[in-house]
């Protein structure tokens, strides 16, 4: 039923393509692919790209891809995601966003999993988002959730600041008690600076986790540069 729901949402989104008002594509080069503070590329650089379609009524659909490297003997070499959602303003400066996402790992389909999320953004550029999946990283019946509080601040037309904190929790299912490096939860955070200049977006931040004895979760400086093209 959940798979059917995801397929229905995607189909409905693409069926509305004739009403689309905005198409965009983004290309990003990054020093690493950090997913909740944990490297997905063996601490190596990442090349990422996305394509998004927004509609007049608030619905959107898109796809995003990145190289990945989970170590020797692992066949996954790329992550390719598909998502659909709805975003709307409901008060002066307030916004909510509902999304469903499908993670696909090229070369290792056993890792594939779906995810749903909900977010609310305040006029202070403060965003609270909650994610939930019933099949974390392909583990059948492994319920997992994470909650993220993010704050951004525009210094001027070029410079900005960002900070976030995320709590990750394996809720139930096989190996939930020890899923994250011997425990059922971990936290990660970042603090940094952003800039937009000559059509490019830059990010420089420090990211870390409370995970011990895992090099891929160690604290590190992260840098990225992106370029978005609107059609």
C-alpha positions in Angstrom: 0.0 0.0 0.0 2.8 2.4 0.9 4.5 1.7 -2.4 1.3 2.3 -4.2 0.9 5.6 -2.4 4.4 6.7 -3.5 3.7 5.7 -7.1 0.4 7.6 -7.1 2.0 10.8 -5.8 4.7 10.7 -8.4 2.2 10.0 -11.2 -0.1 12.8 -10.1 2.8 15.2 -10.0 4.0 14.4 -13.5 0.4 14.5 -14.8 0.4 18.2 -13.8 3.4 19.0 -15.9 1.4 21.1 -18.3 0.7 23.5 -15.5 4.3 23.9 -14.5 5.5 27.4 -14.0 9.2 26.8 -13.1 11.8 24.3 -14.2 15.3 24.3 -12.6 18.4 22.2 -12.6 21.3 22.4 -10.1 24.8 21.1 -10.4 27.0 20.8 -7.3 30.6 20.0 -6.6 31.3 19.1 -2.9 34.3 18.1 -0.8 32.3 15.2 0.5 28.7 13.8 0.4 27.7 14.1 4.0 24.3 12.6 4.9 23.4 13.6 8.5 27.1 14.0 9.2 28.2 10.7 7.8 30.3 10.4 4.6 28.6 8.6 1.8 31.6 8.8 -0.5 34.4 7.3 1.6 35.4 10.9 2.6 36.1 11.7 -1.1 34.6 14.5 -3.2 31.1 14.3 -4.7 29.5 15.5 -7.9 25.7 16.0 -7.6 22.9 17.2 -9.8 19.1 17.7 -9.6 16.2 18.6 -11.8 13.0 20.1 -10.3 9.6 21.1 -11.6 7.3 23.4 -9.6 3.6 24.0 -10.3 1.2 26.9 -9.7 -0.8 24.9 -7.1 2.2 24.3 -4.8 3.0 20.7 -5.9 6.5 19.9 -7.1 8.4 16.9 -8.4 12.1 16.3 -8.9 15.1 14.0 -9.0 18.6 14.2 -7.4 21.7 12.1 -7.9 25.2 11.8 -6.4 28.1 9.4 -6.5 28.6 7.2 -3.4 31.2 4.8 -2.1 30.5 2.6 0.9 33.8 0.8 0.9 35.6 -2.2 -0.7 33.3 -5.0 -1.9 30.2 -2.7 -2.0 28.6 -2.5 -5.4 26.7 0.8 -4.9 28.3 3.6 -7.0 25.5 6.2 -7.2 22.4 7.3 -5.4 19.5 8.5 -7.5 16.5 9.9 -5.7 13.0 10.7 -6.9 10.6 12.9 -4.9 7.3 14.7 -4.9 5.7 17.1 -2.5 3.5 20.0 -1.7 4.6 23.4 -0.3 2.4 26.4 0.7 2.4 29.6 2.8 -0.3 29.6 5.5 0.5 32.9 7.4 2.7 35.9 7.1 6.1 34.4 6.6 5.1 30.9 7.5 5.4 27.9 5.2 4.8 24.1 5.4 6.2 21.4 3.1 5.2 17.8 2.8 7.3 15.4 0.7 7.7 11.7 -0.2 11.1 10.5 -1.4 12.4 7.3 -3.0 16.1 6.5 -2.5 17.6 4.3 -5.2 21.2 3.0 -5.1 22.6 2.1 -8.5 24.5 -1.2 -8.3 22.9 -2.3 -4.9 19.2 -2.3 -5.1 18.9 -4.0 -1.7 19.6 -0.6 -0.1 16.6 1.2 -1.8 14.1 2.7 0.6 11.2 5.2 0.7 10.8 8.1 3.1 8.2 10.7 4.0 8.8 14.1 5.6 7.1 17.2 6.9 8.5 20.6 7.6 7.5 24.0 8.9 9.4 27.3 8.4 9.0 30.4 10.5 9.5 34.0 9.4 12.8 33.9 11.3 14.2 31.5 8.6 14.0 28.7 11.2 13.0 25.3 9.8 11.9 22.2 11.7 11.6 19.0 9.6 10.8 15.4 10.5 11.6 12.4 8.3 10.3 8.8 8.7 10.9 5.6 6.9 9.7 2.0 7.5 12.6 0.5 5.6 15.8 2.2 6.6 18.6 1.7 4.0 16.7 -1.4 2.7 16.3 -3.1 6.1 12.8 -4.6 6.0 10.5 -3.5 8.8 13.2 -1.2 10.3 11.4 2.0 11.3 13.6 5.0 11.5 13.1 8.7 12.0 15.2 11.9 12.3 14.3 15.4 13.2 16.3 18.5 12.1 16.3 22.1 13.4 17.9 24.5 11.0 18.6 28.2 11.2 19.8 30.5 8.4 20.5 34.2 8.5 21.1 36.6 5.6 23.8 39.1 6.4 23.4 40.9 3.1 22.7 40.1 -0.6 25.8 37.9 -0.8 26.7 36.5 2.7 24.8 34.3 5.0 25.1 32.1 8.1 23.7 28.6 8.7 23.5 26.2 11.6 21.6 22.9 12.2 21.1 20.1 14.7 19.8 16.6 13.7 18.7 13.7 16.0 18.6 10.3 14.3 16.7 7.4 15.9 16.1 3.8 14.9 12.6 3.1 16.3 12.0 -0.6 15.9 12.8 -3.6 13.7 15.8 -5.8 13.1 19.0 -4.5 14.8 17.3 -1.2 15.9 19.1 -1.2 19.3 22.5 -1.3 17.6 21.8 0.1 14.2 23.9 3.2 14.5 27.4 2.1 15.4 26.3 0.0 18.4 23.4 2.2 19.6 19.9 3.1 18.4 20.6 6.9 17.9 23.1 9.6 17.2 23.2 13.3 16.7 24.9 15.5 14.1 25.3 19.3 13.7 26.8 21.9 11.5 27.7 25.6 11.6 29.0 27.6 8.7 28.8 30.4 6.2 27.1 30.7 2.8 27.6 33.0 -0.1 26.0 33.7 -3.5 28.0 35.5 -6.2 27.9 35.7 -10.0 25.2 33.0 -10.2 27.0 30.5 -8.0 26.2 29.4 -4.4 28.9 28.5 -2.0 28.9 26.8 1.4 31.7 26.4 3.9 30.9 24.7 7.2 32.0 22.4 10.0 30.0 19.2 10.5 30.4 16.7 13.3 28.6 13.8 15.1 28.6 12.2 18.5 29.6 8.8 16.9 32.9 7.4 18.2 35.4 5.1 16.4 33.9 5.7 12.9 36.1 7.7 10.5 33.2 8.4 8.1 31.4 10.2 11.0 34.3 12.2 12.2 34.1 16.0 12.3 35.3 17.8 9.2 35.3 20.9 7.1 32.8 20.8 4.3 32.8 23.0 1.1 30.5 23.0 -1.9 29.8 25.2 -4.9 26.6 25.0 -6.8 25.0 26.6 -9.9 21.3 26.6 -10.6 19.8 27.0 -14.0 16.2 28.2 -14.4 14.1 27.4 -17.5 
